[in-house]
Amino acid sequence: MTPGPLAPRDAAALWPLCLAIAERHRQGWPPAGPELPLAWSPAGGYALPPGWNADACTLFELLKPLLDRHEVDAGWTVGQLGQSLDGCIATHSGDSCFVNGPEGLVHVHRLRALCDAVIVGAGTAALDNPQLTTRRVTGPNATRVVLDPSLRVPATARVFHDDQAPTLLVCNEDRRAEAEARFGAARVVAVPRHTQAFCLALPDVVKALHARGLRRLFVEGGGVTVSEFVRQGCLDRLHLIVAPVVIGDGQRGLSVRPATAMRDALRPPARTFTLGQDVLWDMDLRAEAVPNPRL
């Protein structure tokens, strides 16, 4: 419920309403209802009533494009990368603790809680051995999805044994039998091999996850995986968190196909939000690119 007149109307009080909207998504309920006292219209989506403080309004505006997607057959896929001013997500040795500040970590956990599935690549799963659970905010754990076309991730990885949330492994179709023997058939999603080096056709991955009821997808990392989702046109939005630090050289973050001329460069509509000392760029990758004003 919305806080009373004397209760704080801050980001902490708003967050349960965001979770309630996400639950309506999962259950297929209508976007509005008496138990969710936020205004809704098909044209404008959700609207925050007056009286909330600046932090709550900022959080609402950041998450609103995701919360508004209520069509029964609609899903969305959002990616996130945290990187330095010079475009690195870690040093060459792999040290990334921590490129971004604590506010960025809270944002990552919020996206996990709002989504049906959180996706990482094999490199992130093997090197970082992450939990991929929601710990810094209240909210449910998403299904964890590891993209591992050639079965690089060991079966001893934490996500396959900690019983904190369901975990799926996505591999190439020609590795299905080996994957099922290693991880169990219920955990394996096999898709056709992609013609390029990444080896997974990501539109097929998204389709397979949707078929399992996982329609709100969060691509958390790493840089290769998020970049490949951009290249294959499988992201609706990208949250790029830039920290005021210069690493000098290291593991690259976002990497897309190079443009031969500025008129061909990817120029999505974007908004910026302050997260502590970091700046989050929210990019709409489904909108038409904005023309270069100098052309």
C-alpha positions in Angstrom: 0.0 0.0 0.0 1.0 3.6 -0.5 2.4 5.2 2.7 0.1 7.4 4.7 0.4 11.1 4.8 2.9 11.1 7.7 4.9 8.1 6.5 8.1 8.5 4.5 7.5 8.6 0.7 11.0 7.8 -0.3 12.7 5.2 -2.5 12.5 2.5 0.3 8.8 3.0 0.5 8.4 3.0 -3.3 10.3 -0.3 -3.8 7.5 -2.6 -2.6 5.2 -1.0 -5.1 7.7 -1.8 -7.9 7.8 -5.4 -6.7 4.0 -5.5 -6.7 4.0 -4.4 -10.3 6.6 -7.1 -11.2 4.4 -9.7 -9.5 1.4 -8.5 -11.6 3.6 -9.1 -14.7 4.4 -12.7 -13.6 0.8 -13.5 -12.7 -0.7 -12.0 -15.9 -2.9 -9.7 -13.8 -4.3 -6.4 -15.1 -1.8 -3.5 -14.6 -4.1 -1.6 -12.2 -6.0 -2.7 -9.2 -7.3 -1.4 -5.8 -4.3 -3.0 -4.0 -1.9 -1.1 -6.2 -2.7 2.6 -5.7 -0.8 4.0 -8.7 -2.5 5.6 -11.7 -2.3 3.7 -14.9 -3.3 4.5 -18.5 -2.6 2.5 -21.7 -1.0 5.6 -23.3 1.1 6.8 -20.4 1.7 3.7 -18.2 2.1 4.1 -14.5 2.1 7.6 -12.9 3.5 8.3 -9.4 1.1 10.4 -7.3 2.3 13.7 -5.8 4.1 13.7 -2.4 7.0 11.4 -3.1 10.5 12.8 -2.5 13.2 13.3 -5.1 14.9 9.9 -4.6 11.6 8.0 -5.1 10.8 10.0 -8.2 14.2 9.3 -9.7 13.9 5.6 -8.9 10.4 5.5 -10.5 11.6 7.3 -13.6 14.5 4.9 -14.0 12.4 1.8 -13.7 9.2 3.1 -15.4 10.0 1.8 -19.0 10.3 -1.7 -17.6 7.4 -1.5 -15.2 5.1 -0.2 -18.0 5.5 -3.3 -20.2 2.2 -5.0 -19.3 1.0 -6.6 -22.6 0.2 -10.3 -22.1 2.6 -11.4 -24.9 5.3 -8.8 -24.2 8.6 -9.5 -22.5 11.6 -7.4 -22.2 15.3 -7.9 -22.0 17.5 -5.4 -20.2 21.3 -5.5 -20.1 23.7 -3.9 -17.6 27.4 -3.2 -17.6 29.5 -1.3 -15.1 32.6 0.2 -16.5 35.3 2.9 -16.1 35.5 6.2 -17.9 37.9 4.5 -20.4 35.5 1.6 -21.1 37.0 -1.2 -19.0 35.0 -3.5 -16.7 38.1 -4.9 -15.0 41.9 -4.9 -15.1 43.8 -7.3 -17.3 44.1 -9.6 -14.2 40.3 -9.7 -13.9 40.1 -7.5 -10.8 36.7 -5.7 -10.9 36.1 -5.2 -7.1 34.7 -2.7 -7.4 34.6 -0.6 -10.5 31.2 0.8 -9.5 30.0 2.1 -6.1 27.5 0.5 -3.7 24.6 2.3 -5.4 25.3 0.5 -8.6 25.3 -2.8 -6.8 21.9 -2.0 -5.3 20.6 -1.2 -8.8 21.8 -4.6 -10.0 20.0 -6.4 -7.2 16.8 -4.4 -8.0 16.9 -5.6 -11.6 17.4 -9.2 -10.4 14.3 -8.9 -8.2 12.2 -7.4 -11.0 13.1 -10.0 -13.6 12.1 -13.6 -14.2 15.7 -14.6 -15.2 19.2 -13.2 -14.7 21.7 -14.2 -17.5 25.5 -14.4 -17.4 28.0 -15.8 -19.8 30.3 -18.7 -19.3 33.3 -16.5 -18.5 31.5 -14.7 -15.7 30.1 -17.9 -14.3 33.5 -19.7 -14.4 35.8 -16.9 -13.2 33.6 -15.1 -10.7 31.5 -18.0 -9.5 28.6 -15.6 -8.7 25.5 -16.2 -6.6 23.2 -14.1 -8.8 20.7 -13.8 -5.9 18.8 -10.8 -4.6 20.5 -9.8 -1.3 20.9 -6.0 -1.2 17.2 -5.4 -1.5 14.0 -7.2 -0.7 12.5 -9.3 -3.5 12.5 -12.7 -5.0 15.5 -14.5 -6.6 15.3 -14.8 -10.4 16.0 -18.0 -12.3 19.7 -18.1 -13.1 20.7 -18.7 -16.7 24.3 -19.5 -17.7 25.1 -19.2 -21.4 27.7 -21.9 -22.0 27.8 -23.0 -25.7 30.8 -25.2 -25.3 30.4 -26.3 -21.6 33.2 -24.4 -20.1 31.5 -23.9 -16.7 32.3 -26.7 -14.1 29.4 -28.6 -12.6 30.8 -27.6 -9.2 29.9 -23.9 -9.8 27.9 -22.4 -6.9 24.7 -21.7 -9.0 24.3 -25.4 -9.5 24.5 -26.4 -5.9 23.4 -23.7 -3.5 19.7 -24.3 -3.9 19.0 -20.5 -3.7 17.2 -20.3 -7.0 16.6 -22.5 -10.1 19.4 -22.6 -12.6 19.4 -23.3 -16.3 22.4 -23.9 -18.6 22.1 -23.0 -22.3 24.4 -24.8 -24.7 24.6 -25.6 -28.4 22.3 -28.3 -29.6 25.3 -30.6 -30.5 26.4 -30.5 -26.8 22.9 -31.4 -25.4 23.7 -35.0 -24.4 26.9 -34.1 -22.7 25.2 -31.2 -20.9 22.3 -33.3 -19.7 24.7 -36.0 -18.4 26.6 -33.4 -16.4 23.8 -31.1 -15.2 20.6 -33.1 -15.6 18.1 -32.8 -18.4 15.7 -30.5 -16.6 18.4 -27.8 -16.3 19.6 -27.9 -20.0 18.3 -25.6 -22.8 19.9 -26.4 -26.1 19.7 -24.1 -29.1 21.1 -24.1 -32.6 24.7 -23.1 -33.2 25.2 -19.5 -34.3 27.2 -18.9 -37.5 29.5 -16.4 -35.7 32.2 -17.0 -33.0 29.8 -16.5 -30.1 28.2 -19.8 -31.0 24.7 -19.1 -29.6 21.9 -17.7 -31.6 20.5 -15.3 -29.0 17.1 -14.8 -30.6 16.6 -18.6 -30.1 17.8 -18.3 -26.5 15.3 -15.6 -25.8 12.5 -17.6 -27.5 13.4 -20.7 -25.5 13.4 -18.8 -22.2 10.0 -17.2 -23.0 8.6 -20.7 -23.7 9.6 -21.6 -20.1 7.6 -18.6 -18.8 10.7 -16.5 -18.3 9.7 -13.3 -20.1 11.5 -10.5 -18.2 15.2 -11.1 -18.8 18.2 -9.4 -17.2 21.5 -9.8 -18.9 24.0 -9.0 -16.1 27.3 -9.8 -17.8 30.0 -10.0 -18.6 31.1 -7.6 -21.3 31.3 -10.2 -24.1 27.8 -11.5 -23.4 26.1 -8.1 -23.1 27.9 -6.8 -26.2 26.7 -9.9 -28.1 23.1 -9.3 -27.1 23.5 -5.8 -28.5 25.0 -7.0 -31.7 22.3 -9.6 -32.3 19.5 -7.1 -31.6 18.2 -8.9 -28.5 18.2 -6.0 -25.9 15.3 -3.7 -25.4 17.3 -1.4 -23.0 20.9 -1.2 -21.8 21.9 0.3 -18.4 25.5 1.3 -18.7 26.9 2.5 -15.4 30.1 4.6 -15.8 32.3 5.1 -12.8 34.7 8.1 -12.3 37.8 5.9 -12.5 40.4 5.4 -15.3 41.9 1.9 -15.4 44.3 2.7 -18.2 43.9 -0.7 -20.0 42.1 -3.9 -19.1 39.1 -6.0 -20.0 36.8 -4.1 -22.3 33.2 -3.4 -21.6 30.6 -2.6 -24.3 31.9 -3.6 -27.7 29.7 -3.3 -30.8 30.3 -3.4 -34.5 32.5 -0.4 -35.5 30.9 2.3 -37.6 32.8 3.5 -40.7 31.2 6.9 -40.4 29.5 8.8 -37.5 26.2 8.7 -39.4 26.3 4.9 -39.0 27.1 4.9 -35.3 24.6 3.5 -32.8 22.9 6.5 -31.3 20.0 5.3 -29.2 17.8 7.7 -27.2 19.3 7.9 -23.7 18.6 9.2 -20.3 21.1 9.7 -17.4 20.7 9.1 -13.7 23.1 9.7 -10.9 24.0 6.6 -8.7 26.3 8.0 -6.0 29.4 9.0 -7.8 28.5 7.0 -10.9 26.3 7.9 -13.8 23.9 5.4 -15.3 23.0 5.7 -19.0 19.6 4.2 -19.8 19.6 3.5 -23.5 16.4 2.6 -25.5 17.7 0.1 -28.1 14.2 -0.5 -29.6 13.6 3.1 -30.6 14.8 4.5 -33.9 18.2 6.1 -33.7 18.3 9.8 -33.4 19.9 11.4 -36.5 23.2 13.2 -36.0 22.1 16.9 -35.7 25.3 18.0 -37.5 24.4 16.1 -40.7 
